[in-house]
Amino acid sequence: MFPERFSNLPAYAFPRLRALLDLHEPGGPVVHMSIGEPKHAFPAWITQVISDHAHEFGKYPPNEGSPELRNAIRDWLSRRYGVQVDADTQIMALNGTREGLYNAGMALCPEQKNGQTPAVLMPNPFYQVYMISAISTAAEPVFVPASAETGHLPDYASLPQDVLERTALCYICSPANPQGVMADEAYWTRLITLAEQHDFQILADECYSEIYRQTPPPGALEIAQKMGAHPERVLTFHSLSKRSNLPGLRSGFVAGGPDSIARIKQLRAYSGAPLPLPLQRAAERLWADEAHVSENRALYQEKYALADEILGHIPGYMSPQAGMFLWLPVQDGEAAVLKLWQETGVRALPGAYLSRDTDAGNPGESYIRVAIVAPRDDTKAALIKIRDCLYP
């Protein structure tokens, strides 16, 4: 029998979007801006790396990632954040960050916290895998508004003490999807201090960390090590999908304390799907190269400027600090997305589909998410359509 705790789940965002739009004809050439699938070119040399190692498709790949890949990730963490981790005990390669974000909850969430059902904190709006991981472990997902009033980051310290005392895990995305804001050092310091006080772990989803305007966002491990926090307090998750425009490579990693990584490795040995070795060789090269990342970031910086120019007059418009999305204020997200589709062919995502209804309402209801992943000229044309349709 299907477990009862899964019976009342809302449909995933993109099936909901298809149900909303696909019965209606688009009002122009279809422009896909609903999903964060990078459209910039990935490094051309990657195909040669995979080809050179194609014979390794004949081998079972190591569960935790090859030593060479883990060493490349270790070196990148040191260059990018100044953090020192052990490649053998504190890093594990992932088949994309979604796998890791889900399995971390499965591996680390206890059956009880202080004799009660554990709570798993997450921002609202949020990446849906956070909720499913919590529900899968029979924990309680606690949705904390990440709204304009809180700077579009969740204020976990505002939760009642009884909730904090049974909190086992806390998800946080920085730079944030969908709002494009970054957790600064002060925010990380407050959150890590709160986690130390109430003894919960932070699962830091930092897969957008390399797409930003000018100042790179600080990292969770960076601040935790600077504070001298417990070594198991923070786990960070990164991906090559956005950084290197390779969502189909399905390559990411998790880094954190050795006890936590050991537990995730053990679970993955039974249930995971490690990345094929030729793809691990490609990932190894990608983590070692920054030139293509800088070029990619410059393309997004151009599109941030375009968005500011075209949409900056909108009341409540947020100029994104980072990431690949615009979080645009509207009266009703579903109505706006349907109107945009029927009149222009631009396909965006209602903000409510990324959020959960709570007693305080749905914090995404009056927003739409627009992915600015297409080339510059295509993005510019689509943003003009959005402006003329929704903000005349």
Secondary structure as UniProt FT lines:
FT   HELIX           4..6
FT   TURN            7..8
FT   HELIX           13..21
FT   TURN            22..23
FT   STRAND          31..32
FT   TURN            44..45
FT   HELIX           46..52
FT   HELIX           54..58
FT   TURN            63..64
FT   HELIX           67..81
FT   TURN            87..89
FT   STRAND          91..94
FT   HELIX           97..108
FT   TURN            114..115
FT   STRAND          119..124
FT   HELIX           128..136
FT   TURN            137..138
FT   STRAND          140..145
FT   HELIX           148..150
FT   TURN            151..152
FT   HELIX           156..158
FT   HELIX           161..165
FT   STRAND          167..173
FT   TURN            177..179
FT   HELIX           185..198
FT   STRAND          201..205
FT   TURN            207..210
FT   HELIX           220..227
FT   TURN            231..232
FT   STRAND          234..239
FT   HELIX           240..243
FT   TURN            244..245
FT   HELIX           247..249
FT   STRAND          252..255
FT   HELIX           258..271
FT   HELIX           277..288
FT   HELIX           291..311
FT   TURN            312..313
FT   TURN            315..316
FT   STRAND          325..329
FT   HELIX           333..344
FT   STRAND          346..347
FT   STRAND          349..350
FT   HELIX           351..354
FT   TURN            359..360
FT   TURN            363..366
FT   STRAND          367..371
FT   HELIX           376..390
//
